[in-house]
């Protein structure tokens, strides 16, 4: 029988009494008083999953699981527990980390997060002091509490685990989730010396859903390294960007095993084909099944498997960057800058916000109003771009003007320098008037919001994005344009990446009406917090 260890943190008065009561009555403690990080020691590795389900709700951030003693069949048991623990954690908010190395004699346990509470399986009671002393980064005042394991179920492990010196695994690893943890843990479990993790660089991610919201590669690499050094600090790790499917595996003879998922196993075939071309032995391949996404908030638009795409979709309508107070504009009304490329659906978003009670100022409409017949801009545009852009009724022929400026960036810049100053001046005048009428929120909608940096006149920037090909399709249908004409207009505008770079909130009306509405509802709910806080001052 194997021994294991769980470490968990929890800061609360009379912790021993409270945890015992909560465990018996299955009650969840108040979030504000929960510990941040914890470590739980388990005497029997086969019970790790069962004990995890008892205590995971008592930790706010990270829950470590540590094994106390080794045994002959430890690897098969861990192989099964990796799947059980992380699959169970999918429906939880806890960042679980199953440590793969049993405690060695005189070992000092180091973690990347400070420990607030140590929990231990009741069978380890006589070793409590030794266990506590083995933990290096313990918070002052860290509490210790036993966990009853009498009714904990054991996991039977039958699969044999083969190990290798050099192991490789690859992926995007955006917002490290439990599916990633299974992949990385299985790779680390099978490695005795070295593990390489290839992380897809920007050139490999642009076909992914909402790729513009994928974390910078530096952040993804750091998250991977922190997780791996937590679960097994003894291995040699190489976590690096890759610009193609193969990475170092196509030419390095030392690699012996590659870990893939059901979704990416075709990539392993291609890698081995390339290795054979280079005269290298094919890699052994270990395939991991896809984990189901059982989170209660999963919508019909999302994938059924746990994925980073789902996580990015759930970011829509939420605060990605906290707004910074803008001392250069009046506190009221509260101005939202609404950005988005042509045919992105930002006007539809604006209408939905209007139904919530916001006033709308459309800068594009203002621009068109300002160069009507008889107004100064009308004459200026005629002089700069030629009289042929003026129709018989004196109106500017927007299609002819568009053909000029959307095919020549210099001409577009010339148009902007003429129109922008007049538009922003009139926009600010209208916003002030709406505030005097009693509107608390004014949405300032502008296609050029990002390029003109007009968000500096706003309290928050909200951006609307859809895939460029979808924008081209919509623009063709809406304006009766050829694909080439539509694509030119889309490509001359700021990219989606630019649209979201400074955004506080991002929307994507790419899916169903209901899904778009849910994004609006979340954003409006967040907005009320800022408005109420502002009015209370």
Residue pairs with C-beta under 8 A, 6 or more apart in sequence:
1 44
1 46
1 71
2 44
2 45
2 46
2 67
2 69
2 70
2 71
2 73
2 74
2 77
2 102
3 42
3 43
3 44
3 45
3 67
3 68
3 69
3 71
3 102
3 123
3 124
4 41
4 42
4 43
4 44
4 45
4 47
4 48
4 65
4 66
4 67
4 68
4 102
4 121
5 39
5 40
5 41
5 42
5 65
5 66
5 67
5 68
5 99
5 103
5 120
5 124
5 131
6 38
6 39
6 40
6 41
6 42
6 48
6 51
6 52
6 55
6 63
6 64
6 65
6 66
6 119
6 120
6 121
6 147
7 38
7 39
7 40
7 41
7 63
7 64
7 65
7 66
7 109
7 111
7 115
7 118
7 119
7 135
8 35
8 37
8 38
8 39
8 40
8 55
8 58
8 59
8 63
8 64
8 115
8 116
8 117
8 118
8 119
9 35
9 36
9 37
9 38
9 39
9 59
9 62
9 114
9 115
9 116
9 117
9 139
9 142
10 19
10 29
10 34
10 35
10 38
10 58
10 59
10 116
10 117
10 143
10 145
11 33
11 34
11 35
11 36
11 116
11 117
11 139
11 141
11 143
12 18
12 29
12 33
12 34
12 35
12 143
15 117
15 143
15 145
16 143
16 145
18 29
19 58
19 145
20 145
21 27
22 28
22 29
22 58
23 54
23 55
23 147
23 148
28 57
29 57
29 58
31 60
34 58
34 59
34 60
35 58
35 59
35 60
35 116
35 117
36 59
36 60
36 61
36 62
36 113
36 114
36 116
37 59
37 60
37 61
37 62
37 63
37 64
37 111
37 113
37 114
37 115
37 116
38 55
38 58
38 59
38 62
38 63
38 64
38 115
38 116
38 117
38 118
38 119
39 63
39 64
39 65
39 66
39 109
39 111
39 115
39 117
39 118
39 119
39 135
40 51
40 52
40 55
40 63
40 64
40 65
40 66
40 118
40 119
40 120
40 121
40 147
41 66
41 68
41 118
41 119
41 120
41 121
41 124
41 131
42 48
42 51
42 65
42 66
42 67
42 68
42 120
42 121
42 124
42 149
43 68
43 120
43 121
43 122
43 123
43 124
43 149
44 121
44 123
44 149
44 152
44 154
45 67
45 71
45 74
45 77
45 78
45 81
46 77
46 81
46 154
46 155
46 156
46 157
47 121
47 149
47 152
47 153
47 154
47 155
48 65
48 81
48 84
48 85
48 98
48 155
49 81
49 84
49 85
49 88
49 155
50 149
50 152
50 153
50 154
50 155
51 121
51 147
51 149
51 152
52 63
52 65
52 85
52 88
52 89
52 96
53 88
54 147
54 152
55 63
55 119
55 147
56 63
56 88
56 89
56 92
56 94
56 96
57 92
57 94
58 117
59 94
59 117
61 94
61 95
61 113
62 94
62 95
62 96
62 97
62 111
62 113
63 94
63 95
63 96
63 97
64 97
64 99
64 111
64 115
64 230
65 85
65 96
65 97
65 98
65 99
66 99
66 103
66 109
67 74
67 78
67 99
67 100
67 101
67 102
67 103
68 102
68 103
68 124
68 127
68 131
69 102
69 103
70 102
73 157
74 102
75 161
75 163
75 189
76 157
76 158
76 159
76 160
76 161
77 155
77 157
78 98
78 100
78 161
78 189
79 157
79 159
79 161
79 186
79 189
80 155
80 156
80 157
80 159
81 98
81 155
81 157
82 98
82 182
82 185
82 186
82 189
83 182
84 155
85 96
85 98
86 96
86 98
86 178
86 179
86 181
86 182
86 185
86 291
87 178
87 182
87 291
87 292
89 96
89 178
90 177
90 178
90 179
90 291
90 292
90 293
90 294
90 295
90 306
91 294
91 295
91 296
96 178
96 181
97 181
97 227
97 230
97 231
98 185
98 231
99 230
99 231
99 232
100 185
100 188
100 189
100 231
100 232
101 232
101 233
101 234
103 109
103 134
107 134
108 134
108 136
109 134
109 135
109 136
110 136
110 137
110 233
111 135
111 136
111 137
111 230
112 226
112 229
112 230
113 137
114 137
114 138
114 139
115 135
115 137
115 138
115 139
115 142
116 139
116 142
116 143
117 142
117 143
117 144
117 145
118 131
118 132
118 135
118 138
118 142
118 143
118 144
118 145
119 144
119 145
119 146
119 147
120 127
120 128
120 131
120 144
120 145
120 146
120 147
121 146
121 147
121 149
121 152
122 146
122 147
122 148
122 149
122 150
123 149
124 131
124 146
125 146
128 144
128 146
132 138
132 142
132 144
161 189
161 190
162 190
162 284
163 190
163 191
163 192
164 190
164 191
164 192
164 256
164 257
164 284
165 191
165 192
165 193
165 194
165 254
165 256
166 191
166 193
166 194
166 196
166 252
166 254
166 255
166 256
166 257
167 187
167 188
167 190
167 191
167 194
167 195
167 196
167 255
167 256
167 257
167 258
167 259
168 187
168 195
168 196
168 197
168 198
168 247
168 248
168 249
168 255
168 257
168 258
168 259
168 283
169 183
169 184
169 187
169 195
169 196
169 197
169 198
169 258
169 259
169 260
170 197
170 198
170 199
170 200
170 242
170 245
170 247
170 258
170 264
170 267
171 180
171 183
171 197
171 198
171 199
171 200
171 264
172 199
172 200
172 204
172 205
172 208
172 214
172 220
172 308
173 180
173 197
173 199
173 220
173 223
173 224
173 308
174 214
174 215
174 220
174 308
174 311
174 312
175 215
175 308
175 311
175 312
176 220
176 223
176 224
176 227
177 306
177 307
177 308
177 311
178 291
178 306
179 261
179 290
179 291
179 305
179 306
179 307
180 224
181 227
182 288
182 291
183 259
183 261
183 288
184 197
184 224
184 227
184 228
184 231
185 231
186 259
186 286
186 288
187 195
187 197
187 259
188 195
188 228
188 231
188 232
188 235
190 257
190 259
190 286
191 235
191 257
193 235
193 236
194 235
194 236
194 237
194 238
194 254
195 228
195 235
195 236
195 237
195 238
196 237
196 238
196 239
196 240
196 247
196 248
196 249
196 255
197 224
197 228
197 237
197 238
197 239
197 240
198 240
198 241
198 242
198 247
198 248
198 249
199 217
199 220
199 221
199 224
199 239
199 240
199 241
199 242
200 241
200 242
201 217
201 241
201 242
201 243
202 217
203 243
204 242
204 243
204 244
205 211
205 214
208 214
208 308
208 309
209 309
209 312
209 313
210 309
210 312
210 313
210 315
210 316
210 465
210 508
212 465
212 496
212 497
212 499
212 500
213 312
213 315
213 320
213 500
213 506
214 220
214 308
214 312
215 223
217 241
221 239
221 240
221 241
224 239
225 237
225 239
228 235
228 237
228 239
229 237
240 247
245 267
245 270
245 271
246 270
246 271
246 274
248 255
249 255
249 258
249 271
249 275
249 283
250 271
250 274
250 275
250 278
251 278
251 280
253 280
253 281
255 283
256 283
256 284
257 283
257 284
257 285
257 286
258 268
258 271
258 283
258 284
258 285
258 286
259 286
259 288
260 267
260 268
260 285
260 286
260 287
260 288
261 287
261 288
261 289
261 290
262 287
262 288
262 289
262 290
263 290
263 305
265 285
265 287
268 283
268 285
271 283
272 282
272 283
272 285
275 281
275 282
275 283
276 282
290 305
290 306
291 305
291 306
292 304
292 305
292 306
293 302
293 303
293 304
293 305
293 306
293 307
293 310
295 310
297 314
298 304
298 310
299 313
299 515
299 518
300 512
301 313
301 511
301 512
301 515
302 309
302 310
302 313
302 314
303 309
303 310
313 508
315 506
316 506
316 507
316 508
316 519
316 522
317 505
317 506
317 507
317 518
317 519
317 520
317 521
317 522
317 523
318 505
318 522
318 523
318 526
319 504
319 505
319 526
320 500
320 503
320 504
320 505
320 506
321 502
321 503
321 504
322 504
323 459
323 460
323 504
323 530
326 456
326 458
326 459
328 456
328 457
329 335
329 457
329 458
329 459
330 432
330 435
331 534
331 537
332 435
332 440
332 534
332 535
333 359
333 431
333 434
333 435
333 439
333 440
333 441
333 442
334 440
334 441
334 442
334 459
334 460
334 527
334 530
334 531
334 534
335 431
335 441
335 442
335 443
335 444
335 457
335 458
335 459
335 460
336 353
336 358
336 441
336 442
336 443
336 444
336 458
336 459
336 460
336 461
336 462
336 527
337 444
337 446
337 449
337 454
337 455
337 457
337 458
337 460
337 461
337 462
338 346
338 349
338 350
338 353
338 443
338 444
338 445
338 446
338 449
338 462
338 463
338 464
339 346
339 446
339 447
339 449
339 450
339 455
339 461
339 462
339 463
339 464
339 499
339 503
340 346
340 349
340 447
340 449
340 463
340 464
340 465
340 499
341 447
341 464
341 465
341 471
341 490
341 493
341 494
341 496
341 499
342 447
342 471
342 475
342 489
342 490
342 493
343 466
343 471
343 472
343 474
343 475
343 478
343 486
343 490
344 464
344 465
344 466
344 471
344 509
345 464
345 466
345 474
345 509
345 516
346 445
346 447
346 464
347 362
347 445
348 509
348 516
349 462
349 464
349 507
349 509
349 516
349 520
350 360
350 362
350 443
350 445
351 360
352 516
352 517
352 520
353 360
353 441
353 443
353 520
353 524
354 360
354 443
356 520
356 524
357 440
357 441
358 439
358 441
358 442
358 443
359 434
359 437
359 439
359 441
359 442
359 443
360 442
360 443
360 445
361 427
361 430
361 431
361 434
361 442
361 443
361 444
361 445
362 445
362 446
363 423
363 424
363 427
363 444
363 445
363 446
363 447
363 448
363 449
363 454
364 445
364 446
364 447
366 423
366 426
366 427
366 430
367 419
367 423
368 396
368 398
370 377
370 419
370 422
370 423
370 426
371 377
371 378
371 380
371 381
371 396
371 419
372 378
372 394
372 395
373 393
373 394
373 395
374 394
377 418
377 419
377 422
378 390
378 394
378 396
380 418
381 389
381 390
381 396
381 401
381 415
381 418
382 389
382 390
384 414
384 415
384 418
385 401
385 404
385 411
385 415
388 400
389 396
389 397
389 400
389 401
389 404
390 396
390 397
391 397
401 415
402 489
403 485
404 411
405 411
405 412
405 414
405 415
406 412
406 485
406 488
406 489
406 492
407 488
409 492
412 492
416 448
416 451
416 452
420 448
420 452
424 452
424 454
424 457
427 444
427 446
427 454
427 457
428 457
431 442
431 444
434 442
435 442
440 531
440 535
441 527
441 531
444 454
444 457
444 458
446 452
446 454
447 493
448 454
449 455
449 461
450 461
450 463
450 494
450 498
450 499
450 501
450 502
451 493
451 494
455 461
455 502
459 530
460 504
460 505
460 527
460 530
461 502
461 503
461 504
462 503
462 504
462 505
462 506
462 507
462 523
463 499
463 500
463 503
463 505
463 506
463 507
464 499
464 506
464 507
464 508
464 509
465 496
465 499
465 500
465 506
465 507
465 508
466 474
466 508
466 509
466 510
467 510
468 490
468 491
468 496
470 510
471 490
472 483
472 486
472 487
472 490
473 486
475 481
475 486
475 489
475 490
476 482
476 483
476 486
479 486
481 489
500 506
505 523
505 526
507 516
507 519
507 520
507 523
508 516
508 519
509 516
509 519
